[in-house]
Amino acid sequence: MPNPNITTTYAGQWAGKYVSAALLSAPTIEGGGVTVMPNVKFKSVIQRLETTNFLQDASCDFQPAGQVNLTERILEVKDLQVNMTLCKKEFHSTWQSIEMGYSSFDTLPKSFADYLIAYAAEKVAAANEVSIWQGNGALSGEFDGLFTTAQADLALPPAQNIAGGAINAGNVIPALQSVYDAIPASLYGKPDLKIYVAQDVIKAYVAALGGFSALATSNSGVNAQGTMWYNNGMVTFNGLPLFMANGLPTSSMMATTTSNLYFGCSLLSDTQEVRVIDTSATLGDDNVRVIMRYAAGAQYGVIEDIVVYG
């Protein structure tokens, strides 16, 4: 079977399908770790309402009391693009294998162009996962991340900005306890409160609960199962879910509510584009160019409702 000539380009309606896969497949978003705000073309306002001293003794007259403070945070998306040149020869044999059924894909790509877009979308999703947490908007291809922005926010209460070092099975439980203890009373008990942790923190915690260490809950671990106790499910600490955020820096954590974290994107807006351009007919080569354009950004609502460790 000869290498296919690709003449299809995707824009508008179908661009939404492919850009959606790239943007919303990051583990943090796919796992429901943040609130997604689609259709943000440039900026979106996150309103913050605070009231103080509004309750008073009853009387026959209307007596205004208390203070209402309305502030806002801005979620600004950054225009991003992907320009990739892929050699059809390098990918064609893999695509043929997938078409024959030897694949772990949930949905088999029906064309070579679909396969190349899926490949590019996977790379975009991985990059977005990192940017959501530790991105730096001053760098090309990144937007400001939640963790890095919160850690540098001067309004973050000092008691909720915990300096930490490398985490391992021997110190992970005290480290998690320090985050747990720093959660403010106004935040504790919220149904969507989580402790977002880096992948190495989860691994250390699983190992610690497997027992056979001084800081384990028991010598033989959870339910006396030793290192066999964990089955890749959800884990908690003092009743709070631990959400593994692969984009967090190593040995870092952040406690807050899902409703306090936002990811904005251009999904469904007119700023997105996906194109697959076969240059064999015009340049005489065997290459395909994959082009994606979209916008994305992340923001939190209330810095006082965040605990940072790292």
N, C-alpha and C positions, 0 to 999 in steps of 0.2 A: 504494500500500500504506500503510495507516494506521499510526501509531506503535503498537507492541505494548504491551499491558498486561502488566507483569511481576508475577506472583504467587508466584514461586518463591523459597524461601530455602534456603540451604545451611548445614548444620551436621553435626557428627559425621563420618561416613564421607566425605562429599563435601567437607566443609570441609578435610579432610586433603589432598585432591587439590589444591585451589586454594592453600591456605597453603603447601604443599610447593613449588608453582611459584614463589610469591613469595619464599620464603626461599632456595631452592636454585638460583635462577637468577642470583645475583650472580656476576660473572666469576671472582672469587677462589675461590668454592666450586665453581662449574661446572667450572673448570679444574683442580681437585684441588690447590689451593694450601694448603688447611688440612684438618685432620682433623675430620670432622663427627660430633658427638655428639647424636643425636636423643633424644627422650623425657626431656629435662631439665626437670622441673616447677619446680624452684626452684634447687637447687645440685647440683653434681657435683664430686667430689673427684678431683684429678689427683695421683696418688702419685708421689713422687720418692725413689728409693732410692740412697744413696751408701755405698760401702765404702772403707775406708782400711787399709793395712798388714795385709792379710789373708794374704799369702803369707809362709811361713817355711820354715826348714830342716826336713827330715823327722825324726821321732823315733818311738819305740815307743808313746809315750803321747799321749793327746788333750790338746793344748795350745791353748786358745782364744787367738786373736790377732786383732788388727784391731778396727775399730769400724764399726758399722752405724748410719747415720743415715737415719731415715725421716721425711721432711717432706712437705708437701702444699701444693698451690695449689687455690684454690676457683674453679670456673667457676660464676658466678651469672647466671642469665638474668633479664632485665627484661621485665615485662609491657608490651606495646605495643599500640596500636590504630590503626586507620584509620577515619576518619569522613569520607566524601566525599559531596557532593551533585552529581549530574550531570544535566544537562538532556538528555532523550531526543532532543529535536529536533537538538541539536548533534552527536550521535553516530550517529543513525539512518542518515543517508546513507552514512557511512563503512562501517557494518556491512553495508548492502545491497551496496556495491561489493565487499566481501570475499566475500560469499556468491556473487557472480557470478564469482569466480575471479581478480579483479585484486588479488592480495595476495601478500605475501612471508611470510605466516604458514606455519609448517610444518604446523600443524593448524588448519583453519578452525573458528571458533566456530560451533556448531550453533544457537545461540540468541542473541538480543540480550543476555540476562543473562550468558551466557558471555563475550561480547565485552567487556562492561563490567568483568567480573572480571579478564579478561586485561589490560585497560588498567590497572586498579588494581594488579595484581600486578607489572606492569613497573615502576611507580613505586616500589613497596615494595622490589623487588630492587635498584634503583639506590640507594635510601637505605640499605639494608643493606650494600651494598658500601662505602660511605663510612664507616659506623659500624664495620665490621669493623677498619678500619685507624686512623682518626682520630676515632672517636666519643668523646663526653664523656657519661658516664652521668648527670651532674648536669643535663644539658639534656633537655628534653622530646623524645621520639621518638628518642633515641640511647642506645647502650650503650657502655661503655668499649672503646676500640679497642686493637688490638695494638701499633701503633706508638707512640701517645701514652702508653700504659701503660709500655711498655718504656723509652722515653726518660726517663721520670720515676722509674724504679725505682732506688732508691739502691744496690741490689745489682749493678747493671750495671757491669762492670769499666770504669774510665775509658778504657782503651785501646780499648774496643769501642764507645764513645760518641763518634762523630766529628762535629764541627761542620762544616757545609757551607753553601755559598751557592747561588746560582742556577746551574744546570747548562746548558751549551750544547755544541755540537759541538766547540768548541775545548778544553773542560776535562773532558769526560765520561770520557775514558779514564783520566786521573790520579785522578778521583774514584772510579771503579770499582776502580782499583788500591788505593786506600786502604782500601776495604771488604774487598777480597780479602786484603790484608796483615794486617788485624786479625782475621781468622777464627782462632780458637784451634786449636791442634794437635789437641785432643781431638775437634773437630768436623769438621776437614778430612778429606775422603775418605768421609764418610757418603753413601750412595747417594741420599738424598732432600734433600741440601743444595742450597739455591737462594739466589740473590740476588734478592729481591723489589724491584722498582723501579717508580717512578711512570711514568706514560705519557710525560711529557716527557723522562725519562731515556732510555727506549727510542728515542724519535724522534731525540734528539741522538746516540745511539750509532750508529744506522743511518746518519745523515748523516755522521758521522765516518768510518765504514768505507766510505762511498761514495767516499772519496778527495778530491782537490783541496783539501786543507787541510794545514797544517803537521804536525798530530798524527796524520794518517791512517797506516795501516800501509804504504801505498804511494800514489803520486800518483794512480793510476787506480783505487784501491779494491780490494775483494775480487775476486779472479780477474780483475782488470783490466776489470771491468764498470762501473766508475764508479757513478753513482747508480742504475743499473738492477739492482744486485746483489740487492736485497732483494725477496722474494716473500711477505711477510707470514707467514713461518714462525718457528720458534723460533731464538733467538740465544743465544750463550754468550759468556762472558768467561773466558779462561784455563781453559776446560773446564767451567766452572760454568754451569748454565742460568740465564738471566735470565727471571724470571716477572713479566710486566706486571700489576701490581695497580692497577687504576684508582682504587681508594679511597685510595691513599697520597697524602699531601700532595705538592704540586709540589716537584720536585728533592730527593726523599727516597728512601732505600733501607734495606732491612733484610735481613741475611743470617742464615739459620737453616735448620733442617730442617722439612719438612712435618709430621713426627710431633711437633714441638714446638709447633705452633700448633693451637688448637682453636676450633671454632665450635659452640656448643650452642644447641639450639632445642627448642620444645615440640612439634615434629612428632610426630604419632601420640598425643599426650597429650590429656587432656580440657580443656586450657586454650585450645584454638584454636577459632576460629569465623569463618565467612564468611556474611554475609547480604546479599541484594539485595532491597531493599524499594521497591516502586513506591508513591509517595505520591499518585498522581493520584486514586485512589478516595477517599482520606480528606481530603486537603488541597485537592483541585481544581486542582493544578498539573500540570506536565509533567516532574517530576523523579523521579530514582531515587537512593536512598541506598545506598551500598556500605559495609558495615561489616566490618572484619577485626579479629580479636583473636588475638594469639599472644605468644610469649615468645622472646627471643634474647639471646645474649651471646657474648663471645669471651675467650679466655685463652691464655697460653703456659705451658709446663711449667717450663723451666729458663732463667732469665734469663742465666746465664753462657754459654749456647749461642746468644746473639743478638748481632749487630753492628748498630748503628743509625747511619745517616748522615742528617743533615738538621738 
